[in-house]
Amino acid sequence: MFDIGFSEILVIGIVALVFVGPERLPKVARTLGVLFGRLQRYVSQVKADINREMEMADLGQVKAEFENAARSFQSDVESHAAQAESAVRDMQSSVAGDLEAATSGVGAAAAAAEPAPSSPQLELGIEEPTALRADPAKPST
């Protein structure tokens, strides 16, 4: 902390011995040592508090950056999900339209190719169609 050599300490000791006296010098030295120790602990505590505050500020900044990145990622995922959903809906409507067109085309072709039977008996072949009968008023036996 201080750049004090042995010669400076020796000069300070001699001056203290002259001014304080030999009887009170040990007590003064002990008191100065205790005060110096307290000063060192106080300085180290202040340094630790400052370092902690700086780390907390850095962590707060990192937290803010991380939250911004998470929000950006979330918005990207949501936009891609919306695009995929719209593509699936478009494909679904296209397939439904194609299926409806194919079904109506097959139904129309089937209706044009074969007349619909008028009764269940005709379907089963129990009764003759009216065009084949000789007399439509008379049922055939």
N, C-alpha and C positions, 0 to 999 in steps of 0.2 A: 504494500500500500504506500508507505513512505519509503523513500530511498535514503535510509540513514545507515551510515557505516559505524564501525566500532569507535573511531575517533570522536564522532559526534556524540555518541552515547556517553563516552568518558567525560567530555566537556560538560554535558548536561548533568551528569552525576556530581561532578566537582562543584558546579554552581549550586545545585540543590543542597549539597552538604554545607556549603557556606551560608546559604540563606535560611535553611530549615534547622540545621543543627543536627548533631549526631544522635541526640536522644529521640527526636521525632522523625527522623529519616526513614526507619523501617516501617512505621505506621503510615506515613505519607506514600511510600513506595507501594505498600499493600493496597491502599485506597486507590492510587492511580492505576494499578494493575486490574483491580475489580472494575473500575470505570472504563478502562480501555477494553476489557473483555465484553462489558455490556455494549459499548459502542460497536465493537466488531459484530456481535450477535444482531444488533439492530440493523446495521448496514447489510448483513447477509440476509436478514428477513425482508428488508425493503427490496433487495435485488431479486429474491425469490418471488415476492409479490409482483414485481414488475414483469419478470419472466412469465409468470402464470398469466397475467393479464395479456401479454403479447401473444402467448399461445392460445388463449381463449379468443382473441381477436382473429388470429389465423384460422382457428377451428371454425369460427363463425363465418369467415369468408369462404372456407372450403365447404361448409354446410350450405351456404347460399349457392355456390357454384354447382354443388351436387343436386340441390333441389331444382335449379334451373335446367340442368341436364335431364333430370327425371321428368320434368314437365315437358320438355322438348321431345323426349322419347315417347312419352304418353301421347302427345298430340300426333306424332308421326304414326304410331301404332293405330290410333283411332282413325286417322285419315286413310291409311292403307286398308283397314278393316271396312270402312265405308265404301271405298273403291271396289273391294272384293265383293261386298254385299250387293252393290249396284250391278256389278258384272254378273253375279249369280242370278239376280232377279231378271236381268235382260235375257240371259241364256234360258231361264225358266219360261219366260213369256214367249221367246222364240220357239222353244220346243213345244210348248202348249199350242201355239198357233200352227206349227207344222203338223202336230198330231191331230188337231181339229180339222185341218184341211185334208189330211190323208183319210181321216175317218169319214168325213162328209163325201169325199171322192169315192171311197169304197162303198159307202151306203148308197150313193146315187147310182153307181154302176150295178150294184146288186139289185136295186129297185128296177132299173131299166132292163136288166137281163131276165129277171124272173118275177112274174106277178106274185103279189102276196096272196097266200091262200085265204079264202074267206071264212073257213071254218076249221075246227080241229079235225073233223072227219076227213077233209081233203088232205090235210097234212099227213094223216096216218094211212091214207089210201083206201079208206072205207067207202067213201062216196066219190062218184065221178064228177069231174068239173061240169058245169052247166053247158059249156060249148060242146062237149063230147056227147051229151045226152040227145036223144032224138026229140023228146018232148020235155021242155023244161017244167011244165006244170005237173007232169007225172014223174014220180020218183022211180028209179029203176030198182028191180028186185034181184 
